[in-house]
Amino acid sequence: MTDRVLTATSHPHPTGPNLITVAGELDYYTAAHLRKALEETTFTADGVIIDLTDLTYCDSTGITVLVTAYHRARASDTPLALAGLNPDLDRVFGIVGLHDVFASYPTVEEAVAAL
């Protein structure tokens, strides 16, 4: 049994893109919550922003879920951006080369402006 908690909620941002807000620990045990939110999110030309501001941990399973979202966005010609990477996650993204894959911004509002 695990006490890890992750919430992932999807809703439209007032300016158009769909926003998925993720909080908690994203790992093997909790990744299904983000997968479900991504499945329920419409990928459109307005874009999708994944807000990771309140994400405290992410393992390789979580990274796989994010990369899957990237592939879905590419297949549907949907702009995709990440927002709010904490310093630890930003470092991991740098090490594994994900800064070359994802557009990421310090805040949701900066991601919205970039889309």
Backbone as CSV, one residue per row, in Angstrom:
resi,resn,N_x,N_y,N_z,CA_x,CA_y,CA_z,C_x,C_y,C_z
1,MET,0.850,-1.187,0.000,0.000,0.000,0.000,0.889,1.242,0.000
2,THR,0.376,2.299,-0.600,1.150,3.529,-0.705,0.358,4.696,-0.128
3,ASP,1.059,5.670,0.395,0.397,6.874,0.876,0.688,8.055,-0.035
4,ARG,1.240,7.758,-1.214,1.523,8.823,-2.186,0.200,9.395,-2.698
5,VAL,0.195,10.683,-2.925,-1.015,11.348,-3.390,-0.681,12.203,-4.602
6,LEU,-1.533,12.133,-5.603,-1.407,13.000,-6.765,-2.799,13.427,-7.182
7,THR,-2.957,14.700,-7.455,-4.190,15.174,-8.068,-3.829,15.755,-9.425
8,ALA,-4.713,15.529,-10.361,-4.540,16.073,-11.708,-5.921,16.477,-12.197
9,THR,-6.128,17.779,-12.337,-7.426,18.282,-12.765,-7.273,19.061,-14.061
10,SER,-8.262,18.927,-14.901,-8.241,19.585,-16.199,-9.402,20.565,-16.296
11,HIS,-9.093,21.757,-16.788,-10.132,22.758,-17.001,-9.619,23.772,-18.028
12,PRO,-10.529,24.447,-18.703,-10.082,25.455,-19.673,-9.553,26.699,-18.964
13,HIS,-8.476,27.242,-19.501,-7.967,28.535,-19.034,-8.861,29.605,-19.669
14,PRO,-9.105,30.709,-19.005,-9.990,31.741,-19.554,-9.592,32.240,-20.954
15,THR,-8.314,32.129,-21.308,-7.885,32.634,-22.611,-7.900,31.570,-23.710
16,GLY,-8.295,30.329,-23.385,-8.445,29.332,-24.440,-7.783,27.994,-24.253
17,PRO,-6.500,27.940,-23.875,-5.883,26.611,-23.778,-6.483,25.794,-22.637
18,ASN,-6.381,24.483,-22.753,-6.776,23.618,-21.650,-5.618,23.530,-20.675
19,LEU,-5.936,23.588,-19.393,-4.944,23.597,-18.332,-5.122,22.352,-17.476
20,ILE,-4.035,21.608,-17.312,-4.039,20.453,-16.415,-3.144,20.832,-15.236
21,THR,-3.730,20.855,-14.050,-2.999,21.212,-12.845,-2.657,19.939,-12.088
22,VAL,-1.368,19.751,-11.839,-0.868,18.530,-11.198,-0.259,18.901,-9.850
23,ALA,-0.605,18.131,-8.815,-0.054,18.384,-7.477,0.233,17.061,-6.783
24,GLY,1.358,17.016,-6.096,1.711,15.823,-5.334,2.893,15.103,-5.940
25,GLU,2.895,13.774,-5.802,3.980,12.934,-6.280,3.534,12.143,-7.503
26,LEU,4.268,12.305,-8.598,3.965,11.606,-9.848,4.941,10.449,-9.993
27,ASP,4.428,9.245,-9.775,5.279,8.066,-9.857,4.456,6.871,-10.342
28,TYR,5.063,5.706,-10.264,4.415,4.481,-10.735,3.029,4.306,-10.112
29,TYR,2.889,4.619,-8.845,1.644,4.385,-8.117,0.564,5.424,-8.400
30,THR,0.959,6.610,-8.840,-0.014,7.693,-8.999,-0.194,8.154,-10.443
31,ALA,0.614,7.646,-11.342,0.601,8.126,-12.728,-0.757,7.982,-13.404
32,ALA,-1.545,7.016,-12.982,-2.864,6.805,-13.590,-3.749,8.043,-13.466
33,HIS,-3.567,8.812,-12.396,-4.373,10.030,-12.217,-4.073,11.049,-13.326
34,LEU,-2.799,11.226,-13.642,-2.449,12.157,-14.715,-2.841,11.583,-16.066
35,ARG,-2.643,10.288,-16.269,-3.078,9.671,-17.538,-4.559,9.932,-17.780
36,LYS,-5.367,9.744,-16.730,-6.814,9.949,-16.854,-7.128,11.406,-17.196
37,ALA,-6.493,12.345,-16.521,-6.732,13.763,-16.809,-6.346,14.091,-18.246
38,LEU,-5.248,13.522,-18.716,-4.824,13.762,-20.103,-5.819,13.156,-21.090
39,GLU,-6.315,11.962,-20.788,-7.302,11.325,-21.668,-8.585,12.145,-21.746
40,GLU,-8.948,12.799,-20.660,-10.184,13.581,-20.607,-10.013,14.996,-21.160
41,THR,-8.791,15.378,-21.476,-8.502,16.718,-21.975,-8.537,16.730,-23.493
42,THR,-9.217,17.709,-24.048,-9.258,17.879,-25.493,-7.998,18.610,-25.942
43,PHE,-7.289,18.020,-26.883,-6.093,18.634,-27.451,-6.525,19.368,-28.718
44,THR,-6.489,20.708,-28.677,-6.944,21.531,-29.792,-5.881,22.555,-30.152
45,ALA,-6.155,23.318,-31.179,-5.217,24.354,-31.629,-4.979,25.429,-30.569
46,ASP,-5.878,25.545,-29.589,-5.682,26.513,-28.499,-4.551,26.098,-27.575
47,GLY,-4.213,24.826,-27.558,-3.088,24.348,-26.778,-3.473,23.705,-25.460
48,VAL,-2.472,23.065,-24.875,-2.596,22.420,-23.566,-1.395,22.846,-22.725
49,ILE,-1.676,23.229,-21.493,-0.614,23.579,-20.544,-0.722,22.625,-19.367
50,ILE,0.399,22.023,-19.009,0.447,21.168,-17.828,1.174,21.955,-16.741
51,ASP,0.428,22.310,-15.707,0.967,23.114,-14.605,1.549,22.176,-13.541
52,LEU,2.876,22.195,-13.413,3.578,21.329,-12.476,4.076,22.087,-11.237
53,THR,3.536,23.259,-11.010,3.977,24.106,-9.908,3.942,23.365,-8.569
54,ASP,2.910,22.556,-8.342,2.749,21.872,-7.064,3.166,20.404,-7.121
55,LEU,3.905,20.038,-8.155,4.446,18.683,-8.241,5.692,18.607,-7.370
56,THR,5.713,17.667,-6.433,6.832,17.569,-5.505,7.827,16.488,-5.880
57,TYR,7.427,15.541,-6.736,8.293,14.428,-7.104,7.825,13.861,-8.430
58,CYS,8.779,13.412,-9.235,8.448,12.774,-10.512,9.504,11.719,-10.817
59,ASP,9.066,10.470,-11.032,10.005,9.421,-11.398,9.894,9.128,-12.893
60,SER,10.545,8.071,-13.340,10.563,7.756,-14.770,9.177,7.442,-15.316
61,THR,8.298,6.883,-14.506,6.927,6.628,-14.958,6.220,7.945,-15.242
62,GLY,6.412,8.914,-14.379,5.816,10.239,-14.591,6.355,10.900,-15.839
63,ILE,7.646,10.775,-16.053,8.248,11.334,-17.267,7.656,10.665,-18.505
64,THR,7.434,9.358,-18.424,6.828,8.639,-19.548,5.428,9.168,-19.844
65,VAL,4.650,9.458,-18.824,3.309,10.018,-19.026,3.408,11.379,-19.712
66,LEU,4.351,12.202,-19.288,4.521,13.516,-19.913,4.972,13.387,-21.364
67,VAL,5.870,12.460,-21.647,6.322,12.248,-23.027,5.173,11.728,-23.885
68,THR,4.319,10.886,-23.332,3.140,10.409,-24.057,2.224,11.583,-24.401
69,ALA,2.068,12.521,-23.486,1.270,13.726,-23.758,1.904,14.522,-24.887
70,TYR,3.216,14.608,-24.888,3.933,15.297,-25.970,3.628,14.649,-27.325
71,HIS,3.681,13.326,-27.383,3.394,12.623,-28.644,1.950,12.833,-29.084
72,ARG,1.032,12.824,-28.136,-0.375,13.087,-28.474,-0.544,14.503,-29.017
73,ALA,0.122,15.459,-28.391,0.038,16.849,-28.850,0.587,16.978,-30.265
74,ARG,1.712,16.349,-30.525,2.312,16.401,-31.871,1.376,15.777,-32.907
75,ALA,0.776,14.650,-32.566,-0.111,13.944,-33.495,-1.359,14.763,-33.819
76,SER,-1.797,15.584,-32.873,-3.007,16.386,-33.092,-2.686,17.837,-33.418
77,ASP,-1.400,18.143,-33.638,-0.950,19.499,-33.956,-1.407,20.509,-32.899
78,THR,-1.261,20.104,-31.648,-1.652,20.928,-30.505,-0.416,21.486,-29.817
79,PRO,-0.345,22.791,-29.624,0.764,23.326,-28.825,0.686,22.788,-27.397
80,LEU,1.824,22.396,-26.851,1.882,21.868,-25.492,3.001,22.582,-24.745
81,ALA,2.696,22.993,-23.523,3.709,23.655,-22.696,3.602,23.148,-21.270
82,LEU,4.730,23.142,-20.607,4.787,22.842,-19.181,5.031,24.140,-18.438
83,ALA,4.486,24.232,-17.243,4.690,25.432,-16.427,5.053,25.024,-15.015
84,GLY,5.907,25.840,-14.381,6.175,25.707,-12.957,7.093,24.579,-12.543
85,LEU,8.046,24.218,-13.382,8.999,23.184,-12.969,9.800,23.669,-11.763
86,ASN,9.811,22.883,-10.697,10.633,23.269,-9.552,12.098,23.004,-9.892
87,PRO,13.048,23.534,-9.120,14.464,23.368,-9.460,14.920,21.908,-9.606
88,ASP,14.402,21.016,-8.759,14.792,19.609,-8.854,14.290,18.986,-10.152
89,LEU,13.039,19.235,-10.483,12.487,18.680,-11.717,13.141,19.317,-12.940
90,ASP,13.430,20.598,-12.859,14.120,21.276,-13.945,15.491,20.631,-14.188
91,ARG,16.173,20.275,-13.130,17.479,19.617,-13.245,17.343,18.243,-13.901
92,VAL,16.345,17.466,-13.476,16.111,16.145,-14.077,15.801,16.289,-15.561
93,PHE,14.953,17.240,-15.915,14.626,17.464,-17.323,15.892,17.791,-18.118
94,GLY,16.769,18.580,-17.533,18.020,18.909,-18.203,18.896,17.690,-18.400
95,ILE,18.998,16.859,-17.378,19.844,15.668,-17.448,19.357,14.704,-18.520
96,VAL,18.059,14.490,-18.602,17.531,13.509,-19.563,17.192,14.113,-20.927
97,GLY,17.445,15.410,-21.089,17.268,16.039,-22.392,15.855,16.472,-22.721
98,LEU,14.995,16.579,-21.719,13.604,16.947,-21.998,13.401,18.431,-22.264
99,HIS,14.395,19.257,-21.958,14.275,20.673,-22.319,14.285,20.837,-23.839
100,ASP,14.843,19.862,-24.535,14.828,19.886,-26.001,13.488,19.422,-26.555
101,VAL,12.680,18.782,-25.721,11.392,18.232,-26.156,10.252,19.172,-25.787
102,PHE,10.236,19.629,-24.552,9.127,20.427,-24.041,9.459,21.911,-23.995
103,ALA,8.464,22.716,-24.330,8.527,24.145,-24.031,8.101,24.276,-22.577
104,SER,8.921,24.912,-21.758,8.541,25.077,-20.358,8.728,26.529,-19.943
105,TYR,7.873,26.939,-19.024,7.829,28.331,-18.590,7.706,28.374,-17.072
106,PRO,8.194,29.437,-16.448,8.130,29.534,-14.989,6.706,29.554,-14.423
107,THR,5.765,30.154,-15.174,4.395,30.277,-14.676,3.391,29.897,-15.750
108,VAL,2.192,29.631,-15.322,1.097,29.338,-16.261,0.854,30.536,-17.167
109,GLU,0.870,31.735,-16.601,0.583,32.927,-17.405,1.634,33.133,-18.497
110,GLU,2.895,32.825,-18.185,3.930,32.933,-19.214,3.739,31.873,-20.298
111,ALA,3.295,30.692,-19.907,3.003,29.647,-20.891,1.825,30.042,-21.776
112,VAL,0.798,30.612,-21.171,-0.374,31.072,-21.932,0.057,32.119,-22.948
113,ALA,0.854,33.067,-22.512,1.315,34.134,-23.428,2.146,33.563,-24.565
114,ALA,2.930,32.527,-24.291,3.767,31.937,-25.326,2.981,31.140,-26.349
115,LEU,1.855,30.548,-25.915,1.041,29.768,-26.847,0.315,30.695,-27.795
